[in-house]
Every structure is written in C-alpha cells, then in structure tokens.
Amino acid sequence: MKRPLAYITAAWSGDRNKDTAQAVQYCRAVYEAGFSPMCPLLYLPLFLNNGIPEEHKSGIDMGRDLLRRSHVLVVCGAEISEEVKNDIAIAGRLNITATTLDGILTVQGQGRVIIGTDAETKPDVCKK
C-alpha cells in the first residue's frame, strides 16, 4: 500500500533532545495513521549547521521543498509558532491540506475509541 506523504510541523522548544523525542512520537503516530511522515527536524541537523547562515537557509529551502512534495501538512502540538504559521500559509498557497495530528487520528478512528486496541491507553501525543 502506497502511503501519502505527510509533512510534520510543530512549535519546537529549541531543546534538541526534547524536540527530537517529540518529533519521533509525532512521526510514529502519523505512520500508524497510514501516512509516510517527513520531519526535517529529525534529519537536517545531522548534516547542516544552523549557526552558519548559508546552511540555515539551505535547511529552510530543503524543508519547503519537502512540504511542496507532501500530500498533507500535519500540525502537531498545542502551540503555533511563526514557523508553523509559515508552513500553514505555504501549504494553503500550494493547495496542500493542512490538519492537526488529532484530526488525522480522529478520522482514522472515525471519532471513536476502538475497543480492543491500544487507542484506549495510548497517550495523546499531539499535546505537550
């Protein structure tokens, strides 16, 4: 089964360890919902130095390119930063559906908690 590409965005805290752990949780939830998650936060810092202006701009450009290729923008977390607002605006201009992680999970379960699955006990990964 081919999974649609889902671009993951959130208002990251700036704490690399905390943000990475949170991004992994978001990506896992999106994967379990039937999408192929793409989260630049998880891989761009592995080879780009954000402290170098040219590399910082390259990271932004690469992230935007990934967003353009996506079928859906998934906004995670309880806060909306300027970066998230920019992602939403770009998705809107490109006619890419923007939704929340809660929205995807609700549609997947059609608004119901399915008895006999771990959906009953799974923490809400969309909230901080």
N, C-alpha and C positions, 0 to 999 in steps of 0.2 A: 504494500500500500504506500503510495506516494504521500508524504506529509507536506502540507503547505508551510512555507517559511514564515516564522513569526519573529519579529524584531522585539527584543526585550529592552525596555527603558524603565528607569526609576530615578528618584532623587537620592543619589548615593551620598553617604555621610562623609566620605573622604578618608575613612579608616579602611585601608586596603583589605585587611584580613576580614573585617566585618562585612564589607561590601561584597567581597568575593564569595563568602559563605552564603550571603543572602541571594546573590545572583545565581548560584548553583541551585538553591531551593526554588527560585522562580523558574529557572530553565527546566528543572525536573518536573514541576507541576505543568508547565506548558507542553512538555514532551508527553506526559501522561494524558494530556487532553487531546493528543493526536497531531501535534504540530512539530516542526523541526525548529527549535529555538536558536536564535542568533543573538549573542550578547557580547558586543565589543569589549566591555569591561573585563571579560574573562580571558581574552587573548591579546588584545592590543598592548597592554602594559608589559607583556612578556618580551617584546622586542622594540617598543617605542619608549623614548624618554620624554615624558610630558614636560619636563623642565626645559627642553630645547624647543624654541618657538616653531621651527620648521617641522619638527616631529609631532608637536602638539597639533598643528594644522593638518598634517597628514593623517593623524588619528581621527580628527573630525571629518575629514573628507572620506576616509575609508568607512567610518560609521554611517555617513549619509548614503554612500553607495550601497551598503548592506540594506539600509532602510528602503531605498528605491527598488531593490530586488525582492522585497518582502511582500507577502500577501496580506499581512496584518501587523499592526503595531500593538503590542501589549504593554499597557502602563501598569506597573506594579508599585506597591507601597501606598502608604496613606498620604504622602506629601507630593506636591507638584513643584518642581524647581524650574528655573528658566530653561535649562537644558531639556527637560521633559516637555515644556510648552513649545519649544522649538521643534522637537520631534513630532509633536501632535500637529503643528502648523504645516510642517513639510509633508506629513502623511496626508493631510487634508488637501494640499495643493496637488498631490500625486494620485488622489482618489484611492488611497490605501485606507482600509477600515482600521479605525483606532478603537480599542476596547480596553477593559481592565482585566486583570487576571481573574477577579471574582466573576466578571461577565463570561469569560470562557468556561470557567468551572461550572457556572450555573447552567449554561447552555449544554455543556457536556452531560450533566446530570439532569437536565430539563427542570431545574429548580427544585429537585427532590434529593434528599439523602437516601442513597440506595442501601437498603438493609443487607447485611452480609458482606459489605465491602469495607475497606479501611477509610472510606469517606466520612464515616461517623466519628472516628477517632483522630483523623489527620488534622493537625493544627492549621489554622488559616494562614498560609504562607504569604498572602498578599498584604497582611498587616504587619507593622513593625512592633 
